[in-house]
Amino acid sequence: MFKIIEFENLASTNKFSLEKIDYYPSDTVIRAQIQSAGRGRFDRKWISDKKDNCYISFILKPNIKYRENFANLTQYLSIVLCELICQFGVFPEIKWPNDVLINGKKIAGILSEVSFSGEHFNGIVLGVGVNLNLQASEIAKLSIPATSLNIEISKHIDSDIFVEQLVEKFFENYDVLLKEGFSYFRAQYISFSNFIGKQVTIKNPNIQNLGMAINVCEDGAIEILTANGETKKFFSGDIIL
């Protein structure tokens, strides 16, 4: 059974969770009302200094050796998050690999980090930040197109209920992901994707690859078709539509 532990202010829920991964049992969820140094993929800053939003990290310690499909936890969480947001009457989209958008504007970011001691696998920290109750003036200060759920539905969001529901939905099929892998959820993922059939640029990390996104593979990788007819497969990177 999961347990949510709340803090008023942390530099980063992921950083705290990684530091305390040996102290807390598996399926512990660390929540902060405010993060002073929130971050996303590629060490990008995540603005998270406003209360009443969702800033949480899952501490996960599967009783198995590290597997490559643990990397798909971020994609699985993006599906869970989209399904929850749908209950508010809006249809979110996933930008590969795990950014969640509404009408092309980012509402959530997900970051997974693995902890090892030498060759010993300690566990995974899976963090997610969701804009639930930001003002339009605060959104306007961000460097990328972004939104907040309260803006999309013109209603205040109870962040406590949202976090509880998100955590519950995550653990409903978490064991299925560990057992079956991403392929079990692939169709759901594709149903929310906003990039299939579109011309994209993939930065990986500094090399740019251009082509049409044609597929999400059984392992969660993206395939693009380049102008010269070559199919390329990517496991990581940044996608630009």
Secondary structure by P-SEA (a helix, b strand, c coil): cbbbbbbcccccaaaaaaaacccccccbbbbbcccccccccccccccccccccccccccccccccccccccaaaaaaaaaaaaaaaaacbbbbbcccccccccccccbbbbbbbbbccccccbbbbbbbbbccccaaaaaaccccccccccccccccaaaaaaaaaaaaaaccaaaaaacccccaaaaaaaacccccbbbbbccccccccccccccccccbbbbbcccbbbbbbcbbbbcc
